[in-house]
Amino acid sequence: MTEDSEKVKLLAQQVTPHYGTVSRNSGGTCPTCRGTGQIPTGQEDQLVAVIPCNDLRLKPSRTKWHVCVSVTVCVFVCCLILFFLFPRSVTLTPVSVLSVMVYLNPDTVDMEVTNLIKIQNQNYVSVHTVEFDIQGLVYNTVVGKTKIYNMSSIQPRSENLYTIKTDLSITDVGINAFCKSTTIKIHTLFLELQMTLNIFHLSHTEQISLNSFEYIDCGRNSTIPHPVT
């Protein structure tokens, strides 16, 4: 009986490959099978199968081609996102002085200056204007301020023109005498406009500032537009 059982074991070892090997002549005993060549009942979902290194399932066809295509598509999509969402400039430009209405009072010279400005959006997304401030100065003296809220949004890759009215009040005695003089035919004043625009786009707020100089006639009304140089 002992010799027969030893022959059976030797025959089983020759027929059944050893655990973790490709050939029958090397390797060790399967730790999960306990040398029997069978998985214990109830442990089918808990054990891991070992696949030989020369198994074709480990070498799927066209692996490099699929990887290259996936990487190329990801890079292309990222480039598109960066191109369209990259922040670009929003410019504020004065275009012309549309009109100047002059009111000569005993102590002051009041004026209503209407300017045409242009806001240009170079982005591929809309730009929302939050607040627009304009301040008028004559000889470094503030003579008027205007603040505007809720201006219309600027569409992508477009520009909008806005008409801005600024009320000025000059109290300086010398400038008042100059504007009210009848012997002087042209009463030219150089008006400095300090403009500040707050915009919102691409989830952040940005401020644009611009100083502009223009000439106006403080002695009479003028409704003939002239460009700002």
C-alpha beads as a LAMMPS data file, in Angstrom:
LAMMPS data file: protein, C-alpha beads

229 atoms
228 bonds

1 atom types
1 bond types

-500.0 500.0 xlo xhi
-500.0 500.0 ylo yhi
-500.0 500.0 zlo zhi

Masses

1 110.0

Atoms # bond

1 1 1 0.000 0.000 0.000
2 1 1 2.851 2.424 0.740
3 1 1 4.545 1.900 -2.639
4 1 1 1.228 2.402 -4.491
5 1 1 0.502 5.670 -2.715
6 1 1 3.985 6.994 -3.505
7 1 1 3.505 6.140 -7.210
8 1 1 0.205 8.029 -7.242
9 1 1 1.813 11.117 -5.751
10 1 1 4.679 10.984 -8.264
11 1 1 2.205 10.663 -11.147
12 1 1 0.164 13.617 -9.859
13 1 1 3.272 15.777 -9.640
14 1 1 4.184 14.926 -13.253
15 1 1 0.688 15.693 -14.640
16 1 1 -0.166 18.822 -12.632
17 1 1 2.159 21.848 -13.144
18 1 1 3.630 23.404 -10.062
19 1 1 2.364 26.738 -8.773
20 1 1 3.872 29.837 -10.339
21 1 1 5.783 28.005 -13.092
22 1 1 5.564 27.588 -16.830
23 1 1 7.430 24.309 -17.058
24 1 1 6.905 21.197 -14.995
25 1 1 10.463 20.910 -13.788
26 1 1 10.690 24.015 -11.569
27 1 1 8.652 25.913 -8.965
28 1 1 6.992 25.213 -5.657
29 1 1 3.823 23.955 -4.152
30 1 1 0.662 26.077 -4.593
31 1 1 0.029 27.746 -1.181
32 1 1 -3.708 28.124 -1.767
33 1 1 -4.278 24.632 -3.149
34 1 1 -2.254 23.027 -0.373
35 1 1 -0.615 20.754 -2.943
36 1 1 -3.907 19.225 -4.070
37 1 1 -4.350 21.199 -7.309
38 1 1 -7.895 22.254 -6.301
39 1 1 -9.261 25.488 -4.779
40 1 1 -11.060 24.976 -1.467
41 1 1 -14.827 25.325 -1.679
42 1 1 -16.152 28.779 -0.763
43 1 1 -12.894 30.631 -1.496
44 1 1 -13.326 31.134 -5.267
45 1 1 -13.893 34.930 -4.882
46 1 1 -11.053 35.430 -2.414
47 1 1 -8.115 33.905 -4.266
48 1 1 -6.022 35.462 -7.036
49 1 1 -5.208 33.582 -10.204
50 1 1 -1.607 33.640 -11.415
51 1 1 -1.142 34.063 -15.185
52 1 1 2.126 32.991 -16.824
53 1 1 4.291 35.754 -18.281
54 1 1 4.003 34.317 -21.787
55 1 1 0.190 34.400 -21.699
56 1 1 -1.185 36.364 -24.677
57 1 1 -3.768 38.041 -22.446
58 1 1 -0.937 40.142 -20.976
59 1 1 -0.077 41.524 -24.428
60 1 1 -3.223 43.125 -25.927
61 1 1 -2.931 44.185 -29.545
62 1 1 -2.272 47.827 -30.525
63 1 1 -1.554 48.954 -26.972
64 1 1 0.907 51.644 -28.038
65 1 1 -1.506 52.918 -30.685
66 1 1 -4.356 53.282 -28.165
67 1 1 -2.093 55.022 -25.643
68 1 1 -0.772 57.480 -28.248
69 1 1 -4.273 58.328 -29.460
70 1 1 -5.529 58.887 -25.901
71 1 1 -2.584 61.137 -25.013
72 1 1 -2.986 63.124 -28.254
73 1 1 -6.696 63.690 -27.649
74 1 1 -6.080 64.823 -24.059
75 1 1 -3.364 67.265 -25.116
76 1 1 -5.552 68.660 -27.905
77 1 1 -8.511 69.196 -25.552
78 1 1 -6.274 70.896 -22.976
79 1 1 -4.868 73.209 -25.650
80 1 1 -8.370 74.155 -26.774
81 1 1 -9.430 74.930 -23.212
82 1 1 -6.328 77.052 -22.612
83 1 1 -6.788 78.891 -25.910
84 1 1 -10.405 79.892 -25.300
85 1 1 -10.155 80.537 -21.555
86 1 1 -6.795 82.311 -21.494
87 1 1 -7.396 85.888 -20.194
88 1 1 -7.038 88.568 -22.837
89 1 1 -7.095 92.341 -22.655
90 1 1 -10.128 94.578 -22.246
91 1 1 -9.370 98.094 -23.488
92 1 1 -11.003 101.396 -22.612
93 1 1 -10.625 104.135 -25.231
94 1 1 -12.101 107.656 -25.459
95 1 1 -13.470 108.317 -28.949
96 1 1 -14.760 111.891 -29.114
97 1 1 -16.390 114.804 -27.309
98 1 1 -19.989 114.877 -28.500
99 1 1 -21.177 118.103 -26.902
100 1 1 -20.394 120.730 -24.269
101 1 1 -23.282 122.634 -22.663
102 1 1 -22.136 125.732 -20.731
103 1 1 -24.127 127.508 -18.010
104 1 1 -22.627 130.831 -16.869
105 1 1 -23.625 131.561 -13.278
106 1 1 -22.580 134.539 -11.130
107 1 1 -20.032 132.558 -9.113
108 1 1 -19.474 129.406 -11.135
109 1 1 -19.301 128.062 -14.639
110 1 1 -21.253 124.822 -14.909
111 1 1 -20.791 122.515 -17.858
112 1 1 -22.265 119.243 -19.041
113 1 1 -19.691 117.401 -21.132
114 1 1 -20.854 114.387 -23.137
115 1 1 -18.138 111.928 -24.172
116 1 1 -18.205 108.869 -26.366
117 1 1 -16.031 106.007 -25.119
118 1 1 -15.318 102.564 -26.484
119 1 1 -14.803 99.344 -24.514
120 1 1 -13.309 96.480 -26.489
121 1 1 -13.343 92.848 -25.350
122 1 1 -10.656 90.565 -26.810
123 1 1 -11.712 87.506 -24.782
124 1 1 -13.736 84.539 -25.971
125 1 1 -16.132 84.995 -23.045
126 1 1 -18.503 87.801 -22.115
127 1 1 -17.299 90.647 -19.909
128 1 1 -19.653 92.208 -17.352
129 1 1 -19.091 95.850 -16.430
130 1 1 -19.576 96.313 -12.696
131 1 1 -18.828 99.994 -12.171
132 1 1 -17.553 102.930 -14.213
133 1 1 -16.059 106.050 -12.572
134 1 1 -15.056 109.214 -14.382
135 1 1 -13.475 112.261 -12.759
136 1 1 -12.884 115.617 -14.450
137 1 1 -9.930 117.844 -13.572
138 1 1 -8.982 121.339 -14.731
139 1 1 -5.451 122.413 -13.776
140 1 1 -5.214 119.476 -11.326
141 1 1 -8.416 120.568 -9.577
142 1 1 -11.337 118.155 -9.437
143 1 1 -14.372 119.867 -10.970
144 1 1 -16.776 116.944 -11.363
145 1 1 -17.366 113.228 -10.806
146 1 1 -19.682 110.665 -12.373
147 1 1 -20.322 107.050 -11.369
148 1 1 -22.329 104.565 -13.451
149 1 1 -23.491 101.075 -12.454
150 1 1 -24.932 98.125 -14.377
151 1 1 -23.675 98.944 -17.831
152 1 1 -24.447 96.416 -20.551
153 1 1 -22.233 93.345 -20.920
154 1 1 -19.726 93.094 -23.737
155 1 1 -19.998 90.006 -25.901
156 1 1 -16.929 87.919 -26.816
157 1 1 -14.626 89.429 -29.425
158 1 1 -16.673 92.606 -29.759
159 1 1 -16.785 96.249 -28.695
160 1 1 -19.432 98.596 -27.287
161 1 1 -19.801 102.358 -27.495
162 1 1 -21.118 104.283 -24.489
163 1 1 -22.249 107.868 -24.107
164 1 1 -21.069 109.300 -20.780
165 1 1 -22.255 112.645 -19.384
166 1 1 -20.077 114.425 -16.842
167 1 1 -21.249 117.474 -14.878
168 1 1 -18.484 119.992 -14.174
169 1 1 -18.599 123.003 -11.886
170 1 1 -15.697 125.502 -11.987
171 1 1 -15.439 127.786 -8.962
172 1 1 -11.967 129.220 -9.546
173 1 1 -12.192 133.009 -9.913
174 1 1 -9.516 133.244 -12.587
175 1 1 -11.001 130.476 -14.735
176 1 1 -14.492 131.975 -14.322
177 1 1 -13.242 135.337 -15.556
178 1 1 -11.513 133.628 -18.473
179 1 1 -14.650 131.736 -19.507
180 1 1 -16.935 134.771 -19.152
181 1 1 -14.656 137.237 -20.940
182 1 1 -16.232 138.859 -24.020
183 1 1 -12.967 140.064 -25.477
184 1 1 -11.616 136.510 -25.880
185 1 1 -13.191 134.665 -28.788
186 1 1 -12.001 131.151 -27.955
187 1 1 -12.192 129.992 -24.344
188 1 1 -10.299 126.725 -24.543
189 1 1 -9.781 124.607 -21.434
190 1 1 -7.829 121.375 -21.288
191 1 1 -9.922 118.865 -19.391
192 1 1 -8.333 115.789 -17.876
193 1 1 -10.602 112.767 -17.491
194 1 1 -9.565 110.032 -15.071
195 1 1 -11.593 106.928 -15.911
196 1 1 -11.777 103.694 -13.932
197 1 1 -13.685 100.631 -15.111
198 1 1 -14.340 97.545 -12.954
199 1 1 -15.164 94.432 -14.958
200 1 1 -15.949 90.812 -14.097
201 1 1 -15.002 87.870 -16.304
202 1 1 -13.542 84.380 -15.939
203 1 1 -14.520 84.291 -12.245
204 1 1 -12.408 87.278 -11.242
205 1 1 -12.708 91.070 -11.048
206 1 1 -10.341 93.353 -12.928
207 1 1 -9.844 97.123 -12.862
208 1 1 -8.915 99.206 -15.911
209 1 1 -7.695 102.793 -15.515
210 1 1 -7.136 105.437 -18.167
211 1 1 -6.292 109.152 -18.188
212 1 1 -7.476 111.170 -21.156
213 1 1 -6.947 114.826 -22.110
214 1 1 -9.377 116.768 -24.265
215 1 1 -10.037 120.420 -25.052
216 1 1 -13.394 122.112 -24.525
217 1 1 -14.730 125.647 -24.985
218 1 1 -16.016 126.943 -21.654
219 1 1 -17.416 130.184 -23.121
220 1 1 -20.212 128.863 -25.308
221 1 1 -22.256 125.802 -26.122
222 1 1 -20.776 123.381 -28.591
223 1 1 -22.663 120.454 -30.108
224 1 1 -20.211 119.663 -32.875
225 1 1 -18.385 116.405 -32.015
226 1 1 -14.628 116.426 -32.243
227 1 1 -12.270 113.479 -31.709
228 1 1 -10.092 113.075 -28.661
229 1 1 -6.412 113.219 -29.551

Bonds

1 1 1 2
2 1 2 3
3 1 3 4
4 1 4 5
5 1 5 6
6 1 6 7
7 1 7 8
8 1 8 9
9 1 9 10
10 1 10 11
11 1 11 12
12 1 12 13
13 1 13 14
14 1 14 15
15 1 15 16
16 1 16 17
17 1 17 18
18 1 18 19
19 1 19 20
20 1 20 21
21 1 21 22
22 1 22 23
23 1 23 24
24 1 24 25
25 1 25 26
26 1 26 27
27 1 27 28
28 1 28 29
29 1 29 30
30 1 30 31
31 1 31 32
32 1 32 33
33 1 33 34
34 1 34 35
35 1 35 36
36 1 36 37
37 1 37 38
38 1 38 39
39 1 39 40
40 1 40 41
41 1 41 42
42 1 42 43
43 1 43 44
44 1 44 45
45 1 45 46
46 1 46 47
47 1 47 48
48 1 48 49
49 1 49 50
50 1 50 51
51 1 51 52
52 1 52 53
53 1 53 54
54 1 54 55
55 1 55 56
56 1 56 57
57 1 57 58
58 1 58 59
59 1 59 60
60 1 60 61
61 1 61 62
62 1 62 63
63 1 63 64
64 1 64 65
65 1 65 66
66 1 66 67
67 1 67 68
68 1 68 69
69 1 69 70
70 1 70 71
71 1 71 72
72 1 72 73
73 1 73 74
74 1 74 75
75 1 75 76
76 1 76 77
77 1 77 78
78 1 78 79
79 1 79 80
80 1 80 81
81 1 81 82
82 1 82 83
83 1 83 84
84 1 84 85
85 1 85 86
86 1 86 87
87 1 87 88
88 1 88 89
89 1 89 90
90 1 90 91
91 1 91 92
92 1 92 93
93 1 93 94
94 1 94 95
95 1 95 96
96 1 96 97
97 1 97 98
98 1 98 99
99 1 99 100
100 1 100 101
101 1 101 102
102 1 102 103
103 1 103 104
104 1 104 105
105 1 105 106
106 1 106 107
107 1 107 108
108 1 108 109
109 1 109 110
110 1 110 111
111 1 111 112
112 1 112 113
113 1 113 114
114 1 114 115
115 1 115 116
116 1 116 117
117 1 117 118
118 1 118 119
119 1 119 120
120 1 120 121
121 1 121 122
122 1 122 123
123 1 123 124
124 1 124 125
125 1 125 126
126 1 126 127
127 1 127 128
128 1 128 129
129 1 129 130
130 1 130 131
131 1 131 132
132 1 132 133
133 1 133 134
134 1 134 135
135 1 135 136
136 1 136 137
137 1 137 138
138 1 138 139
139 1 139 140
140 1 140 141
141 1 141 142
142 1 142 143
143 1 143 144
144 1 144 145
145 1 145 146
146 1 146 147
147 1 147 148
148 1 148 149
149 1 149 150
150 1 150 151
151 1 151 152
152 1 152 153
153 1 153 154
154 1 154 155
155 1 155 156
156 1 156 157
157 1 157 158
158 1 158 159
159 1 159 160
160 1 160 161
161 1 161 162
162 1 162 163
163 1 163 164
164 1 164 165
165 1 165 166
166 1 166 167
167 1 167 168
168 1 168 169
169 1 169 170
170 1 170 171
171 1 171 172
172 1 172 173
173 1 173 174
174 1 174 175
175 1 175 176
176 1 176 177
177 1 177 178
178 1 178 179
179 1 179 180
180 1 180 181
181 1 181 182
182 1 182 183
183 1 183 184
184 1 184 185
185 1 185 186
186 1 186 187
187 1 187 188
188 1 188 189
189 1 189 190
190 1 190 191
191 1 191 192
192 1 192 193
193 1 193 194
194 1 194 195
195 1 195 196
196 1 196 197
197 1 197 198
198 1 198 199
199 1 199 200
200 1 200 201
201 1 201 202
202 1 202 203
203 1 203 204
204 1 204 205
205 1 205 206
206 1 206 207
207 1 207 208
208 1 208 209
209 1 209 210
210 1 210 211
211 1 211 212
212 1 212 213
213 1 213 214
214 1 214 215
215 1 215 216
216 1 216 217
217 1 217 218
218 1 218 219
219 1 219 220
220 1 220 221
221 1 221 222
222 1 222 223
223 1 223 224
224 1 224 225
225 1 225 226
226 1 226 227
227 1 227 228
228 1 228 229
